Amino acid sequence: MLPFHRTNALLLCKARLILLRDGADRRLCSAQDRWAYELEWTTTRKGFGSRVYRDPRFDVVRVVEEAARLVLAGAA
């Protein structure tokens, strides 16, 4: 069996702290994440307690606006 070195203990401590941080982050934003999920929005985690929520329907608006610009540019 390999000896348990201090670096292994530090890695184990770091892993536990990351798990605690992620758990706290999820608990902190759980209500907003659930709300976004119910609205079928996309959620992107950006850091501790930071999220970006997007409504994918705005992608359709961009496509329609671009098509209108192309049509108007061709008509001019």
N, C-alpha and C positions, 0 to 999 in steps of 0.2 A: 504494500500500500504506500502511496506517495505521502510525504509529510505535508502537513497543512501549514503553508507559509503565510507570513503577514500580508503579502500581496493578495492571496486568495481571500483573506478576511476582509481586506479593503474592497475587493471586487464584490463580495457578498453584501457588504454594507451599502455599497453604491447601488447595487441591483435592488435592494430593499427600499432605499430612498426613492429610486425612480418609480417603483411600484406604488409607494405611498403617495408620491406627487401625482401620478396619473390617476389614482383613485380619487384623490381630493379634487382634481381638475374635473373629472367626470361627474362627481357629486355636485360641484359648484355650478356646472352648466347643464345639469340633467333636465331641468324644467324647460329651458330654452331649446335644447336639442330635441326633446319630445315634441314641443310645439312645432318646430321646423319639420320634423319627420311627418307629423300629421298633415301639414300643409304641402308635403312632397317637395320641400326645398332641399337643396344640397347644403351640407355642413362641412366646413374645412377647419380643422384645428390649426391654429397659428402659434400657440404657446400656452403657457399656463393661464387659464381663464379667458383666453382669447379665441374667438370663433369668427368665421366669415359665413354668413347665411346668404344664399342666393335662391331666387325664384327662377327656375329654368324657363319659365314662360317668356322671360325677357329675351331669351335667345331668338325666339320667333319674331319678336318685334325688330330686332337688329337685322334679321334676314329680310323682312319685308321692307324696312327702310333702305337697305342696300339695293334691293330690286327696284324700288321706286327711283332711287338716284340713277341707276343704270338706264331705266326707261326714259327718264327726263333728259338725261345726257344724250341719248340716242335721238330724241325728238328735237333737240335744239340745233 
